Amino acid sequence: MKWEFCIVGLTVVLLASTANDGVGQNLVQNGSFERVNGNTSVVAWNGSFAFGIPPLSAADGQKDVVLTDGSGAPASNPLWQNISTVSGAMYALKFASRAPQFGTSEFTGYEVGGSDPHAIGPWVVNVAINGSPIGSFENDSMTTWQYFTTDFVATSSTTTLGFY
């Protein structure tokens, strides 16, 4: 099976909640990628990626990240962050993704259909916890951000959240 990986934007929220309250606290640092170190990196995130500013509209805030190199190939390292967790606790991860937009280096063509043209893909975001895949999420829309939610149980006091 051939996969092409890209996100033109990503907004990330990780919630810790208990069965009693159903309300969580966001544990991800800089989940909207608004804090940057000049033009070289995004605060609290590691890996190989690029970040963007308008005119692309981010799902949340003004910035987004791209998980491909300039040719549209997967980046050499995933986007990742270490997060403090409690072993055995359940966590809910919510993030948004969108396919490349016209005029970006990752855009390679589109299929017309309905009111929302779709980038040729598939454009898949793979999510990993501590290096192990927990899911693959596809959104081929170039205009609509799609939110995805998945749950996982932490196995230690530090969890590495990764996007490929």
DSSP file with accessible surface (Angstrom, degrees, kcal/mol):
  #  RESIDUE AA STRUCTURE BP1 BP2  ACC     N-H-->O    O-->H-N    N-H-->O    O-->H-N    TCO  KAPPA ALPHA  PHI   PSI    X-CA   Y-CA   Z-CA
    1    1 A M              0   0  190      0, 0.0     2,-0.5     0, 0.0     0, 0.0   0.000 360.0 360.0 360.0 131.6    0.0    0.0    0.0
    2    2 A K        -     0   0  162      2,-0.0     2,-0.4     0, 0.0     0, 0.0  -0.798 360.0-171.5 -96.0 131.9    1.4    3.4   -0.9
    3    3 A W        -     0   0   99     -2,-0.5     2,-0.4     2,-0.0   120,-0.1  -0.960  13.2-162.4-122.3 141.2    0.9    6.3    1.5
    4    4 A E  E     -a  123   0A  53    118,-0.6   120,-1.5    -2,-0.4     2,-0.5  -0.987  17.3-153.8-117.4 131.0    1.6   10.0    1.1
    5    5 A F  E     +a  124   0A  41     -2,-0.4     2,-0.3    67,-0.2   120,-0.1  -0.911  28.2 137.2-113.5 131.3    1.8   11.9    4.3
    6    6 A C        -     0   0    3    118,-0.7     2,-0.4    -2,-0.5    60,-0.1  -0.952  25.7-171.7-163.6 145.5    1.1   15.6    4.7
    7    7 A I        -     0   0    1     -2,-0.3    60,-0.9    90,-0.1    61,-0.2  -0.975   6.3-169.5-134.7 131.0   -0.5   18.0    7.0
    8    8 A V  S    S+     0   0    0     90,-2.0     2,-0.3    -2,-0.4    44,-0.1   0.592  82.6   8.7 -90.0 -10.6   -0.8   21.6    5.9
    9    9 A G        -     0   0    0     89,-0.5    89,-0.5    55,-0.2     2,-0.3  -0.977  62.1-172.6-163.3 153.7   -2.0   22.4    9.4
   10   10 A L        -     0   0    1     -2,-0.3     2,-0.4    53,-0.1    87,-0.2  -0.981   4.8-174.4-151.4 129.7   -2.3   20.7   12.7
   11   11 A T  E     -F   96   0B   8     85,-0.7    85,-1.3    -2,-0.3     2,-0.4  -1.000  20.3-161.4-122.8 129.6   -3.9   21.9   15.9
   12   12 A V  E     +F   95   0B   1     19,-2.0     2,-0.4    -2,-0.4    83,-0.2  -0.937  17.9 171.7-124.7 132.8   -3.3   19.5   18.9
   13   13 A V  E     -F   94   0B  40     81,-2.9    81,-3.4    -2,-0.4     2,-0.5  -0.997   9.0-169.3-134.4 131.1   -5.1   19.1   22.2
   14   14 A L  E     -F   93   0B   1     -2,-0.4    13,-2.8    79,-0.2     2,-0.4  -0.987  12.8-163.5-121.3 121.0   -4.5   16.3   24.6
   15   15 A L  E     -FG  92  26B  60     77,-3.3    77,-2.5    -2,-0.5     2,-0.5  -0.895  12.1-157.8-111.9 134.3   -6.9   16.0   27.5
   16   16 A A  E     +FG  91  25B  30      9,-1.1     9,-0.9    -2,-0.4     2,-0.3  -0.922  28.3 165.4-102.5 126.9   -6.6   14.1   30.7
   17   17 A S        -     0   0   49     73,-1.0    73,-0.3    -2,-0.5     2,-0.3  -0.968  29.3-134.4-140.5 159.4   -9.9   13.3   32.3
   18   18 A T     >  -     0   0   77      5,-0.5     4,-2.1    -2,-0.3     3,-0.2  -0.742  30.0-114.0-107.9 162.1  -11.4   11.1   34.9
   19   19 A A  T  4 S+     0   0  108     -2,-0.3    -1,-0.1     1,-0.2     0, 0.0   0.793 113.6  56.3 -64.3 -23.9  -14.5    9.0   34.6
   20   20 A N  T  4 S+     0   0  160      1,-0.1    -1,-0.2     3,-0.1    -3,-0.0   0.884 118.8  22.6 -78.4 -39.3  -16.1   11.2   37.3
   21   21 A D  T  4 S-     0   0   90     -3,-0.2    -2,-0.2     2,-0.1    -1,-0.1   0.764  73.6-153.9-105.9 -25.8  -15.8   14.6   35.7
   22   22 A G     <  +     0   0   62     -4,-2.1     2,-0.4     1,-0.2    -3,-0.1   0.568  61.2 114.0  64.7   4.4  -15.4   14.1   31.9
   23   23 A V        -     0   0  102     -5,-0.1    -5,-0.5    -8,-0.0     2,-0.3  -0.879  49.0-164.5-109.8 141.1  -13.6   17.4   31.8
   24   24 A G        -     0   0   30     -2,-0.4     2,-0.4    -7,-0.1    -7,-0.2  -0.737  19.8-127.6-124.8 170.6   -9.9   17.6   30.9
   25   25 A Q  E     -G   16   0B 137     -9,-0.9    -9,-1.1    -2,-0.3     2,-0.5  -0.952  34.4-114.5-113.8 134.1   -6.9   19.8   31.0
   26   26 A N  E     +G   15   0B  72     -2,-0.4   -11,-0.2   -11,-0.2   -13,-0.0  -0.575  32.4 179.9 -71.7 121.9   -4.9   20.4   27.8
   27   27 A L        +     0   0   40    -13,-2.8     2,-0.3    -2,-0.5    57,-0.3   0.554  48.7  99.9 -98.8 -12.6   -1.5   18.8   28.4
   28   28 A V    >   -     0   0    9    -14,-0.4     3,-0.5    55,-0.1     2,-0.4  -0.615  68.9-135.4 -79.4 132.9    0.0   19.7   25.0
   29   29 A Q  T 3  S-     0   0  111     -2,-0.3     4,-0.1     1,-0.2    -2,-0.1  -0.730  81.8  -4.8 -86.9 133.0    2.3   22.7   24.9
   30   30 A N  T >  S+     0   0   15     -2,-0.4     3,-1.9     1,-0.1    -1,-0.2   0.888  75.0 170.6  55.6  47.3    1.9   25.2   22.1
   31   31 A G  T <  S+     0   0    8     -3,-0.5   -19,-2.0     1,-0.3    -1,-0.1   0.675  75.7  49.2 -65.5 -17.2   -0.8   23.0   20.3
   32   32 A S  T 3  S-     0   0   19    -21,-0.2    31,-0.5    32,-0.1    -1,-0.3   0.333 106.5-127.0-102.7   4.1   -1.6   25.8   17.9
   33   33 A F    <   +     0   0    0     -3,-1.9    31,-0.1    10,-0.1    -2,-0.1   0.736  65.2 136.3  62.3  28.0    2.0   26.4   17.0
   34   34 A E        +     0   0   61     29,-0.1     2,-0.6     8,-0.1    -1,-0.1   0.818  52.2  71.6 -77.2 -31.2    1.7   30.2   17.8
   35   35 A R        +     0   0  129      8,-0.2     8,-2.0     2,-0.0     2,-0.3  -0.782  66.7 171.2 -91.9 121.5    5.0   30.4   19.7
   36   36 A V  E     -I   42   0C  44     -2,-0.6     2,-0.9     6,-0.3     6,-0.2  -0.880  39.7-126.1-127.5 158.1    8.1   30.2   17.4
   37   37 A N  E >> S-I   41   0C  87      4,-2.9     3,-2.1    -2,-0.3     4,-0.9  -0.828  71.9 -72.0-100.5  88.6   11.8   30.7   17.7
   38   38 A G  T 34 S-     0   0   54     -2,-0.9    -1,-0.1     1,-0.2     3,-0.0  -0.343  96.3 -38.5  59.5-132.9   12.4   33.1   14.9
   39   39 A N  T 34 S+     0   0  153      1,-0.1    -1,-0.2    -3,-0.1    12,-0.1   0.108 130.2  72.0-108.3  19.9   12.0   31.3   11.6
   40   40 A T  T <4 S+     0   0  125     -3,-2.1     2,-0.3     1,-0.3    -2,-0.2   0.741  97.9   0.7-111.4 -27.9   13.7   28.1   12.7
   41   41 A S  E  <  -I   37   0C  37     -4,-0.9    -4,-2.9     9,-0.0     2,-0.5  -0.990  57.8-113.8-158.1 165.9   11.5   26.1   15.1
   42   42 A V  E >   -I   36   0C   2     -2,-0.3     3,-1.8    -6,-0.2    -6,-0.3  -0.912  46.1-106.1-106.9 128.0    8.2   25.9   16.9
   43   43 A V  T 3  S+     0   0   37     -8,-2.0    -8,-0.2    -2,-0.5   -10,-0.1  -0.261 100.1   8.5 -56.7 132.8    8.4   26.1   20.7
   44   44 A A  T 3  S+     0   0   29      1,-0.2     2,-0.3   -11,-0.0    -1,-0.2   0.304 108.4 100.0  81.1  -4.2    7.8   22.8   22.5
   45   45 A W    <   -     0   0   10     -3,-1.8     2,-0.3    36,-0.1    -3,-0.2  -0.865  50.0-166.8-114.1 149.5    7.9   20.7   19.3
   46   46 A N  B     +B   80   0A  72     34,-2.6    34,-2.4    -2,-0.3     2,-0.2  -0.836  39.5  56.2-126.2 164.2   10.7   18.6   17.8
   47   47 A G  S    S-     0   0   35     -2,-0.3     2,-0.6    32,-0.2    32,-0.2  -0.609  88.1 -45.7 113.1-172.6   11.3   16.9   14.5
   48   48 A S  S    S+     0   0   35     29,-0.9     2,-0.3    -2,-0.2    27,-0.2  -0.888  78.0 116.5-103.0 115.8   11.5   17.9   10.8
   49   49 A F        -     0   0   41     -2,-0.6     2,-0.3    18,-0.1    18,-0.2  -0.972  50.6-126.3-164.5 167.1    8.6   20.1    9.7
   50   50 A A  E     -J   66   0D  48     16,-1.8    16,-2.8    -2,-0.3     2,-0.4  -0.873  19.7-144.0-117.7 156.7    7.9   23.6    8.4
   51   51 A F  E     -J   65   0D  46     -2,-0.3     2,-0.3    14,-0.3    14,-0.3  -0.937  13.6-154.2-124.4 150.5    5.5   26.1    9.9
   52   52 A G  E     -J   64   0D  17     12,-2.4    12,-1.1    -2,-0.4     6,-0.0  -0.774   8.8-161.8-121.8 162.8    3.3   28.5    8.0
   53   53 A I    >   -     0   0  100     -2,-0.3     3,-1.0     1,-0.2    10,-0.1  -0.830  46.1 -26.6-130.2 171.1    1.6   31.8    8.5
   54   54 A P  T 3  S+     0   0   65      0, 0.0    -1,-0.2     0, 0.0     3,-0.1  -0.098 102.1  62.9 -47.1 148.3   -1.3   33.5    6.6
   55   55 A P  T 3  S+     0   0  131      0, 0.0     2,-0.2     0, 0.0    -3,-0.0  -0.954 102.9  71.0 -88.1  -7.2   -2.6   33.4    3.9
   56   56 A L  S <  S-     0   0   30     -3,-1.0     2,-0.6     1,-0.1     8,-0.0  -0.532  88.2-129.9 -66.2 136.2   -3.2   29.8    4.7
   57   57 A S        -     0   0   74     -2,-0.2     5,-0.1    -3,-0.1     2,-0.1  -0.792  18.7-143.2 -93.9 121.8   -5.9   29.7    7.4
   58   58 A A        -     0   0   17     -2,-0.6     3,-0.2     3,-0.4     6,-0.1  -0.399  18.9-120.6 -76.5 159.0   -5.0   27.6   10.4
   59   59 A A  S    S+     0   0   25      1,-0.3     2,-0.3     4,-0.1    -1,-0.1   0.844 102.6  11.5 -66.8 -32.9   -7.6   25.5   12.2
   60   60 A D  S    S-     0   0   80      3,-0.3     3,-0.3   -28,-0.1    -1,-0.3  -0.978 126.4 -12.5-147.7 128.7   -6.8   27.4   15.4
   61   61 A G  S    S-     0   0   36     -2,-0.3    -3,-0.4    -3,-0.2   -28,-0.1  -0.408  96.8 -63.3  79.0-153.9   -4.7   30.6   15.7
   62   62 A Q  S    S+     0   0  113    -30,-0.1     2,-0.3    -5,-0.1    -1,-0.2   0.548 105.0  65.0-111.2 -12.9   -2.5   31.9   12.8
   63   63 A K        +     0   0   40    -31,-0.5    -3,-0.3    -3,-0.3     2,-0.3  -0.773  49.2 178.6-119.0 159.8    0.1   29.2   12.3
   64   64 A D  E     -J   52   0D   1    -12,-1.1   -12,-2.4    -2,-0.3     2,-0.3  -0.888  22.2-122.8-143.6 172.8    0.2   25.6   11.1
   65   65 A V  E     -J   51   0D   0     -2,-0.3     2,-0.5   -14,-0.3   -14,-0.3  -0.913  10.1-146.5-122.0 154.2    2.8   23.0   10.5
   66   66 A V  E     -J   50   0D  12    -16,-2.8   -16,-1.8    -2,-0.3   -58,-0.2  -0.985   2.0-158.0-119.8 124.3    3.6   21.0    7.3
   67   67 A L        +     0   0    6    -60,-0.9     8,-1.5    -2,-0.5     2,-0.3  -0.068  67.2  76.2 -95.9  34.7    4.8   17.4    7.8
   68   68 A T  B    S-K   74   0E   7      6,-0.2   -18,-0.1   -61,-0.2    -2,-0.1  -0.918  77.9-114.8-133.6 163.4    6.6   17.1    4.4
   69   69 A D    >   -     0   0   72      4,-2.7     3,-1.8    -2,-0.3     6,-0.1  -0.243  53.9 -80.0 -83.2-175.6    9.8   18.4    2.9
   70   70 A G  T 3  S+     0   0   59      1,-0.3    -1,-0.1     2,-0.1    -2,-0.0   0.744 130.7  53.5 -61.1 -21.6    9.7   20.9    0.0
   71   71 A S  T 3  S-     0   0   91      2,-0.1    -1,-0.3     3,-0.1     0, 0.0   0.501 119.2-105.3 -92.2  -4.0    9.0   18.1   -2.5
   72   72 A G  S <  S+     0   0   13     -3,-1.8   -67,-0.2     1,-0.3    -2,-0.1   0.412  78.3 133.0  93.7  -0.8    6.0   16.8   -0.7
   73   73 A A  S    S-     0   0   38      1,-0.1    -4,-2.7   -69,-0.1    -1,-0.3  -0.458  70.5 -82.2 -78.8 155.7    7.8   13.7    0.6
   74   74 A P  B     -K   68   0E  66      0, 0.0    -6,-0.2     0, 0.0    -1,-0.1  -0.264  53.2-103.8 -56.4 142.1    7.4   12.7    4.3
   75   75 A A        -     0   0   24     -8,-1.5   -26,-0.1   -27,-0.2    -8,-0.0  -0.272  26.9-116.3 -63.0 156.1    9.8   14.7    6.6
   76   76 A S  S    S+     0   0  101      1,-0.1    -1,-0.1    -3,-0.1   -27,-0.1   0.771  99.1  31.2 -69.9 -25.5   12.8   12.8    7.8
   77   77 A N  S    S-     0   0   87    -29,-0.1   -29,-0.9     3,-0.0    -2,-0.1  -0.978  88.2-113.7-130.3 146.3   11.6   13.0   11.5
   78   78 A P        -     0   0   28      0, 0.0     2,-0.5     0, 0.0    86,-0.2  -0.278  33.4-103.5 -71.2 163.4    8.1   13.1   12.9
   79   79 A L  E     + C   0 163A   0     84,-2.2    84,-2.8   -32,-0.2     2,-0.3  -0.774  59.2 167.9 -80.1 124.6    6.7   16.1   14.7
   80   80 A W  E     -BC  46 162A  81    -34,-2.4   -34,-2.6    -2,-0.5     2,-0.3  -0.979  27.8-174.5-146.8 159.7    6.8   15.1   18.3
   81   81 A Q  E     - C   0 161A   4     80,-1.9    80,-2.7    -2,-0.3     2,-0.4  -0.978  25.4-127.8-151.2 138.1    6.5   16.3   21.9
   82   82 A N  E     - C   0 160A  77     -2,-0.3     2,-0.4    78,-0.2    78,-0.2  -0.762  30.9-167.6 -85.6 134.1    7.1   14.7   25.3
   83   83 A I  E     - C   0 159A   5     76,-2.8    76,-3.1    -2,-0.4     2,-0.4  -0.970  24.1-117.6-127.8 137.0    4.1   15.1   27.6
   84   84 A S  E     + C   0 158A  97     -2,-0.4     2,-0.3   -57,-0.3    74,-0.3  -0.596  47.9 162.8 -73.0 126.2    3.8   14.4   31.3
   85   85 A T        -     0   0   12     72,-2.2     2,-0.5    -2,-0.4     6,-0.0  -0.818  39.6-113.0-135.3 175.7    1.2   11.7   31.9
   86   86 A V    >   -     0   0   96     -2,-0.3     3,-2.3     3,-0.0    68,-0.3  -0.972  38.5-113.0-115.8 123.6    0.1    9.2   34.6
   87   87 A S  T 3  S+     0   0   76     -2,-0.5    68,-0.2     1,-0.3     3,-0.1  -0.303 102.1  17.3 -57.0 131.3    0.7    5.6   33.9
   88   88 A G  T 3  S+     0   0   57     66,-3.2    -1,-0.3     1,-0.3     2,-0.2   0.291  96.1 125.6  89.5  -9.6   -2.7    3.7   33.5
   89   89 A A    <   -     0   0   32     -3,-2.3    65,-2.5    65,-0.1     2,-0.3  -0.564  60.2-122.5 -85.0 148.1   -4.7    6.9   32.9
   90   90 A M  E     - H   0 153B  93    -73,-0.3   -73,-1.0    63,-0.2     2,-0.3  -0.698  28.7-169.1 -88.3 138.1   -6.9    7.4   29.8
   91   91 A Y  E     -FH  16 152B   7     61,-3.1    61,-2.2    -2,-0.3     2,-0.5  -0.961  14.8-144.4-128.5 146.9   -6.2   10.4   27.5
   92   92 A A  E     -FH  15 151B  23    -77,-2.5   -77,-3.3    -2,-0.3     2,-0.5  -0.952  13.8-160.4-111.0 125.8   -8.2   11.9   24.7
   93   93 A L  E     -FH  14 150B   0     57,-3.4    57,-2.2    -2,-0.5     2,-0.4  -0.914   9.4-177.4-106.9 128.5   -6.2   13.4   21.8
   94   94 A K  E     +FH  13 149B  93    -81,-3.4   -81,-2.9    -2,-0.5     2,-0.3  -0.994  11.6 156.7-126.3 131.4   -7.9   15.8   19.4
   95   95 A F  E     -FH  12 148B   0     53,-2.2    53,-3.1    -2,-0.4     2,-0.4  -0.972  28.6-135.7-148.4 162.2   -6.2   17.4   16.4
   96   96 A A  E     +FH  11 147B   0    -85,-1.3   -85,-0.7    -2,-0.3     2,-0.3  -0.928  21.1 178.1-120.2 146.0   -7.2   18.9   13.1
   97   97 A S  E     - H   0 146B   3     49,-2.0    49,-2.4    -2,-0.4     2,-0.3  -0.958   7.0-174.5-142.2 162.8   -5.7   18.3    9.6
   98   98 A R        -     0   0    5    -89,-0.5   -90,-2.0    -2,-0.3   -89,-0.5  -0.985  29.7-106.7-153.2 150.5   -6.2   19.5    6.1
   99   99 A A        -     0   0    0     42,-2.4    41,-0.1    -2,-0.3     8,-0.1  -0.292  56.3 -72.4 -74.3 163.6   -4.8   18.6    2.7
  100  100 A P        -     0   0    0      0, 0.0     2,-0.2     0, 0.0    -1,-0.2  -0.198  51.2-132.3 -57.3 148.0   -2.3   20.9    0.8
  101  101 A Q    >   -     0   0   58      1,-0.1     3,-2.0    -3,-0.1     6,-0.3  -0.666  33.7 -77.8-101.8 156.6   -3.8   24.1   -0.6
  102  102 A F  T 3  S+     0   0  100      1,-0.2    -1,-0.1    -2,-0.2     3,-0.1  -0.186 118.1  25.7 -46.2 139.2   -3.3   25.5   -4.1
  103  103 A G  T 3  S+     0   0   83      1,-0.3    -1,-0.2     4,-0.1     2,-0.2   0.387  92.3 119.3  86.3  -6.1    0.1   27.3   -4.4
  104  104 A T  S X  S-     0   0   27     -3,-2.0     3,-1.0     1,-0.1    -1,-0.3  -0.606  74.3-118.2 -89.5 158.6    1.8   25.3   -1.7
  105  105 A S  T 3  S+     0   0   74      1,-0.2    -1,-0.1    -2,-0.2   -36,-0.0   0.768 113.4  54.7 -67.2 -22.0    4.9   23.2   -2.5
  106  106 A E  T 3  S+     0   0   15     -5,-0.1     2,-0.3   -34,-0.1    -1,-0.2   0.652  82.6 103.0 -84.5 -16.6    3.1   20.0   -1.4
  107  107 A F    <   +     0   0   45     -3,-1.0     3,-0.1    -6,-0.3    -4,-0.1  -0.529  37.0 166.2 -73.5 126.6    0.1   20.5   -3.7
  108  108 A T        -     0   0   92      1,-0.5     2,-0.2    -2,-0.3    -1,-0.1   0.347  58.7 -51.5-122.7   5.4    0.3   18.3   -6.8
  109  109 A G        -     0   0   17     11,-0.1    11,-1.7     2,-0.0    -1,-0.5  -0.826  52.5-122.2 144.5 174.7   -3.2   18.5   -8.3
  110  110 A Y  E     -L  119   0F 114      9,-0.3     2,-0.4    -2,-0.2     9,-0.2  -0.985   6.9-131.8-150.7 160.9   -6.8   18.1   -7.4
  111  111 A E  E     -L  118   0F 120      7,-3.1     7,-2.5    -2,-0.3     2,-0.4  -0.957  27.3-135.0-112.1 131.8  -10.0   16.3   -8.2
  112  112 A V        +     0   0  115     -2,-0.4     2,-0.2     5,-0.2     3,-0.1  -0.727  41.1 142.9 -88.7 135.3  -13.1   18.3   -8.6
  113  113 A G    >   -     0   0   39     -2,-0.4     3,-0.8     1,-0.3    -2,-0.1  -0.755  58.4 -29.3-172.2 120.3  -16.2   17.1   -6.9
  114  114 A G  T 3  S-     0   0   80     -2,-0.2    -1,-0.3     1,-0.2     0, 0.0  -0.247 107.6 -42.2  67.5-153.4  -19.0   18.9   -5.2
  115  115 A S  T 3  S+     0   0  130      1,-0.2    -1,-0.2    -3,-0.1    -3,-0.0   0.542 128.4  63.8 -88.6  -5.9  -18.4   22.3   -3.6
  116  116 A D  S <  S-     0   0   28     -3,-0.8    -1,-0.2    26,-0.0    28,-0.0  -0.895  75.0-147.7-124.5 101.2  -15.0   21.2   -2.1
  117  117 A P        -     0   0   31      0, 0.0    25,-1.3     0, 0.0     2,-0.4  -0.372  18.8-140.1 -64.0 149.0  -12.2   20.3   -4.5
  118  118 A H  E     -LM 111 141F  67     -7,-2.5    -7,-3.1    23,-0.2    23,-0.2  -0.938   8.8-121.5-117.2 136.5   -9.9   17.6   -3.0
  119  119 A A  E     -L  110   0F   1     21,-1.8     2,-0.3    -2,-0.4    -9,-0.3  -0.387  40.4 -98.6 -67.9 146.8   -6.2   17.4   -3.3
  120  120 A I  S    S+     0   0   70    -11,-1.7   -12,-0.2     2,-0.1    -1,-0.1  -0.541  82.2  76.7 -66.5 127.6   -4.8   14.2   -4.9
  121  121 A G  S    S-     0   0   24     -2,-0.3     2,-0.2     2,-0.1  -116,-0.1  -0.361  84.3-113.4-138.7-145.0   -3.9   12.0   -2.0
  122  122 A P        -     0   0   36      0, 0.0     2,-0.7     0, 0.0  -118,-0.6   0.310  45.3-164.3 -78.9 151.7   -4.5   10.3    0.1
  123  123 A W  E     +a    4   0A   4     -2,-0.2    16,-1.7    -4,-0.1     2,-0.4  -0.915  19.7 178.3-107.5 102.3   -3.3   12.8    2.7
  124  124 A V  E     -aD   5 138A   1   -120,-1.5  -118,-0.7    -2,-0.7     2,-0.5  -0.875  25.8-155.0-115.9 137.7   -2.9   10.9    5.9
  125  125 A V  E     - D   0 137A   1     12,-3.0    12,-2.7    -2,-0.4     2,-0.5  -0.962  14.6-157.5-107.4 121.2   -1.7   11.8    9.3
  126  126 A N  E     - D   0 136A  29     38,-2.4    38,-2.8    -2,-0.5     2,-0.4  -0.876   6.6-155.6 -97.9 134.3   -0.3    8.9   11.3
  127  127 A V  E     -ED 163 135A   1      8,-2.8     7,-3.1    -2,-0.5     8,-1.2  -0.910  10.9-173.7-112.6 136.3   -0.3    9.3   15.1
  128  128 A A  E     -ED 162 133A   3     34,-2.6    34,-2.7    -2,-0.4     2,-0.5  -0.966  16.1-154.8-129.8 146.1    2.1    7.4   17.4
  129  129 A I  E >  S-ED 161 132A  16      3,-2.6     3,-2.2    -2,-0.4    32,-0.2  -0.990  87.6 -14.4-117.5 121.9    2.4    7.1   21.1
  130  130 A N  T 3  S-     0   0   63     30,-2.9    -1,-0.1    -2,-0.5    31,-0.1   0.849 131.2 -53.4  52.2  37.8    5.9    6.3   22.3
  131  131 A G  T 3  S+     0   0   52     29,-0.4    -1,-0.3     1,-0.2    30,-0.1   0.365 115.7 112.7  84.3  -5.4    6.8    5.3   18.7
  132  132 A S  E <  S-D  129   0A  74     -3,-2.2    -3,-2.6     1,-0.0    -1,-0.2  -0.872  71.7-115.5-103.2 129.3    3.9    2.9   18.3
  133  133 A P  E     +D  128   0A 112      0, 0.0    -5,-0.3     0, 0.0     3,-0.1  -0.313  32.5 174.7 -61.7 138.2    1.2    3.7   15.8
  134  134 A I  E     -     0   0A  58     -7,-3.1     2,-0.3     1,-0.4    -6,-0.2   0.444  62.8 -21.2-119.0  -8.2   -2.3    4.3   17.3
  135  135 A G  E     -D  127   0A  21     -8,-1.2    -8,-2.8    15,-0.1    -1,-0.4  -0.884  45.6-129.7 172.5 158.4   -4.1    5.4   14.2
  136  136 A S  E     -D  126   0A  69     -2,-0.3     2,-0.4   -10,-0.2   -10,-0.2  -0.991  24.9-166.8-123.6 134.4   -4.1    6.9   10.6
  137  137 A F  E     -D  125   0A  32    -12,-2.7   -12,-3.0    -2,-0.4     2,-0.4  -0.983   1.7-160.7-131.3 127.1   -6.4    9.8    9.8
  138  138 A E  E     +D  124   0A  85     -2,-0.4     2,-0.3   -14,-0.2   -14,-0.2  -0.902  18.1 165.0-116.2 133.3   -7.3   11.0    6.3
  139  139 A N        +     0   0   12    -16,-1.7     7,-0.1    -2,-0.4    -2,-0.0  -0.885   5.8 178.4-140.7 110.8   -8.7   14.4    5.2
  140  140 A D        +     0   0   40     -2,-0.3   -21,-1.8   -42,-0.1     2,-0.3   0.418  45.3 116.1 -92.4   2.2   -8.4   15.1    1.4
  141  141 A S  B     -M  118   0F   3    -23,-0.2   -42,-2.4     3,-0.2   -23,-0.2  -0.546  47.5-165.1 -75.3 133.8  -10.2   18.5    1.6
  142  142 A M  S    S+     0   0    0    -25,-1.3    -1,-0.1    -2,-0.3   -24,-0.1   0.557  89.4  35.8 -88.2 -10.6   -8.0   21.5    0.7
  143  143 A T  S    S+     0   0   77    -26,-0.3     2,-0.5     1,-0.2    -1,-0.1   0.632 105.9  65.5-118.4 -19.1  -10.5   23.9    2.3
  144  144 A T        -     0   0   77    -28,-0.0     2,-0.3     2,-0.0   -45,-0.2  -0.935  67.4-140.8-118.6 123.6  -12.0   22.3    5.3
  145  145 A W        -     0   0   37     -2,-0.5     2,-0.5   -47,-0.1   -47,-0.2  -0.598  19.1-154.0 -72.7 136.4  -10.2   21.4    8.5
  146  146 A Q  E     -H   97   0B  80    -49,-2.4   -49,-2.0    -2,-0.3     2,-0.4  -0.958   4.2-143.4-115.7 131.6  -11.3   18.1    9.9
  147  147 A Y  E     -H   96   0B 104     -2,-0.5     2,-0.4   -51,-0.2   -51,-0.2  -0.746  15.6-167.8 -92.5 139.6  -11.0   17.3   13.6
  148  148 A F  E     -H   95   0B  24    -53,-3.1   -53,-2.2    -2,-0.4     2,-0.4  -0.955   2.7-165.2-124.0 146.4  -10.1   13.8   14.7
  149  149 A T  E     +H   94   0B  89     -2,-0.4     2,-0.3   -55,-0.2   -55,-0.2  -0.996  12.4 166.4-133.0 136.3  -10.3   12.4   18.2
  150  150 A T  E     -H   93   0B  31    -57,-2.2   -57,-3.4    -2,-0.4     2,-0.3  -0.984  21.9-138.4-145.0 152.2   -8.7    9.2   19.5
  151  151 A D  E     +H   92   0B  93     -2,-0.3     2,-0.3   -59,-0.2   -59,-0.2  -0.798  21.0 171.5-110.0 154.5   -8.1    7.8   23.0
  152  152 A F  E     -H   91   0B  18    -61,-2.2   -61,-3.1    -2,-0.3     2,-0.5  -0.977  29.6-122.8-153.9 161.2   -5.1    6.0   24.5
  153  153 A V  E     -H   90   0B  77     -2,-0.3   -63,-0.2   -63,-0.2     2,-0.1  -0.934  30.9-125.1-108.1 127.8   -3.9    4.8   27.9
  154  154 A A        -     0   0    2    -65,-2.5   -66,-3.2    -2,-0.5     3,-0.1  -0.416  16.5-165.8 -70.1 146.3   -0.5    6.1   29.1
  155  155 A T        +     0   0  102    -68,-0.2     2,-0.3     3,-0.1   -68,-0.2   0.394  68.8  13.1-112.7  -0.6    2.1    3.5   30.1
  156  156 A S  S    S-     0   0   46    -70,-0.1   -68,-0.1     1,-0.0   -71,-0.1  -0.930  86.8 -88.7-158.0-177.3    4.5    5.8   31.9
  157  157 A S  S    S+     0   0   85     -2,-0.3   -72,-2.2   -71,-0.1     2,-0.4   0.610 114.0  46.7 -79.8 -11.2    4.9    9.2   33.5
  158  158 A T  E     -C   84   0A  63    -74,-0.3     2,-0.4     2,-0.0   -74,-0.2  -0.997  69.7-169.8-131.8 128.4    6.2   10.6   30.1
  159  159 A T  E     -C   83   0A   1    -76,-3.1   -76,-2.8    -2,-0.4     2,-0.7  -0.967  15.3-142.8-119.5 131.0    4.4   10.0   26.8
  160  160 A T  E     -C   82   0A  42     -2,-0.4   -30,-2.9   -78,-0.2     2,-0.5  -0.851  15.0-160.8 -94.6 116.2    5.9   10.8   23.4
  161  161 A L  E     -CE  81 129A   1    -80,-2.7   -80,-1.9    -2,-0.7     2,-0.4  -0.863  15.4-176.3 -96.2 124.4    3.2   12.1   21.1
  162  162 A G  E     -CE  80 128A   3    -34,-2.7   -34,-2.6    -2,-0.5     2,-0.4  -0.954  19.1-161.7-129.9 145.1    4.2   11.9   17.4
  163  163 A F  E      CE  79 127A   0    -84,-2.8   -84,-2.2    -2,-0.4   -36,-0.2  -0.991 360.0 360.0-122.1 132.0    2.7   12.8   14.1
  164  164 A Y              0   0   97    -38,-2.8   -38,-2.4    -2,-0.4  -158,-0.2  -0.946 360.0 360.0-121.8 360.0    4.0   11.4   10.8
